[in-house]
Amino acid sequence: MDTALWHPFSDMAVVREDEFVLERGEDVWVYDAAGNRYLDATASLWYANVGHGRAEIADAAAEQMRKLAGYSIFGDFTNEPARALAGRLAGLAPMPDAKVFLTTGGGEAIDSAVKIARRYHVVRGQPERVHVISRTNSYHGTNGIGTGVAGIEANRTGFGEILPSSSRVAYDSVDALRDEIRRVGPERVAAFLFEPVIGAGGVLAPPEGYVQAVVDVCREYGVLVIADAVICGFGRLGTWFGVERWGVEPDLITFAKGVTSGYLPLGGVVVHGRVAEPFWAESGTTLRHGATYSGHPACCAAALANIDIIERDNLLQRGQLLEGELAAALQPLAAHPLVREVRAGVGLLAAVELQPDLFERLPSAVADLSLLIRQRGVLTRTLAKALAVSPPLTIQRPEINEIAQAFAAGLDELALKAGS
Ligand SMILES: Cc1ncc(COP(=O)(O)O)c(C=O)c1O
């Protein structure tokens, strides 16, 4: 049946009469309208970290909705869930005296972080510091600034020039960042934006020493460091904000997804006390920025209940424990003739990348493989040349093996289709 719903990142000419309708979820399982069960190997879009169907989160949100569903936090207005969530996240953040700016998702968090960084330089008397450097292959959402800094070329081009004062450097090179800061002129660079492990751009872990080294380079030149933990946070890398793995202290951290495990939309920016200080200490430095639903009480109540579950069920530790298991289960796929590489081992996420020559014979190879795996009851996420895996942190070992088996069988069938 034809649909009126325009799906994001989707070829509507194909999808319009062929939608895949999901109806309910329970832990790592989701069910379609016909009652078929699927293993959610990607936690939806990398976010259902505590799994599906948690009644406690639904109850917390519903209780808050009955009390006060929504109210703005502009000016001196606030509500208890928003205050409590900010306090809790500030306490968990790997930076002293953190402040928390709340948004409705990750893309809005990116735009907020970059605007805070630019305003910080303005109030500190360096208004020419506006340039933002990001990395090739990076994904920072599809709001204005996130589109402007996108390291996945196809997501940035075709919309006209969105953020002229920005540039990208090779995702794996510290020297490239240093050279770019010098080329632009350090006095013009506001911030460097990076995902600890690149997600949508292919699941690319940083080279050894990279994270510490880029933070050092930024410190040397007075450039603010924005860690985009939208995917990496809330247990995906086994810690609250991902970056703790490398022992660094960013100036700003963006988060979303796992903060509510997607039960309601929420994101935000954790800001180092030093960066927030001029705004908090001096009147007249108002940040003229923020969306209607910032600090939405029902969303914040859902986040608090979600964080309770992560703590109570030791899901950060579980993420650490399972990252090796996931890597071990998927690594044998690297021997398959259609597979170029399996990337896994840093966090509970992985990518299985296909051989480049396969795309000459079968341009739709990634989508085809995803469908073949879905037909075996496992949902994966298509990337440009790979399929991603990032299951809920509650996944069990037999289910991890089920993912690997579905990949192996799907790859064999794809090989038949590709005539190899
Ligand atoms: C690293 C990263 N940053 C930002 C975003 C944007 O988040 P949202 O889709 O909630 O706007 C995403 C979304 O996938 C992401 O992966």
The ligand as an SDF file (V2000), in Angstrom:
LIG
                    3D

 16 16  0  0  0  0  0  0  0  0999 V2000
   27.9460   10.4080   15.8130 C   0  0  0  0  0  0  0  0  0  0  0  0
   26.6000   11.0090   15.5680 C   0  0  0  0  0  0  0  0  0  0  0  0
   26.4100   12.2990   15.8090 N   0  0  0  0  0  0  0  0  0  0  0  0
   25.2260   12.8880   15.6150 C   0  0  0  0  0  0  0  0  0  0  0  0
   24.1530   12.1630   15.1560 C   0  0  0  0  0  0  0  0  0  0  0  0
   22.8330   12.8340   14.9250 C   0  0  0  0  0  0  0  0  0  0  0  0
   21.8920   12.4300   15.8490 O   0  0  0  0  0  0  0  0  0  0  0  0
   20.3220   12.5690   15.5130 P   0  0  0  0  0  0  0  0  0  0  0  0
   20.0430   11.6140   14.4200 O   0  0  0  0  0  0  0  0  0  0  0  0
   19.6670   12.2310   16.8190 O   0  0  0  0  0  0  0  0  0  0  0  0
   20.0830   13.9920   15.1150 O   0  0  0  0  0  0  0  0  0  0  0  0
   24.3060   10.8140   14.8830 C   0  0  0  0  0  0  0  0  0  0  0  0
   23.1660    9.9940   14.4010 C   0  0  0  0  0  0  0  0  0  0  0  0
   23.3060    8.8570   14.0180 O   0  0  0  0  0  0  0  0  0  0  0  0
   25.5630   10.2130   15.0870 C   0  0  0  0  0  0  0  0  0  0  0  0
   25.7700    8.9240   14.7990 O   0  0  0  0  0  0  0  0  0  0  0  0
  1  2  1  0
  2  3  1  0
  2 15  2  0
  3  4  2  0
  4  5  1  0
  5  6  1  0
  5 12  2  0
  6  7  1  0
  7  8  1  0
  8  9  2  0
  8 10  1  0
  8 11  1  0
 12 13  1  0
 12 15  1  0
 13 14  2  0
 15 16  1  0
M  END
$$$$
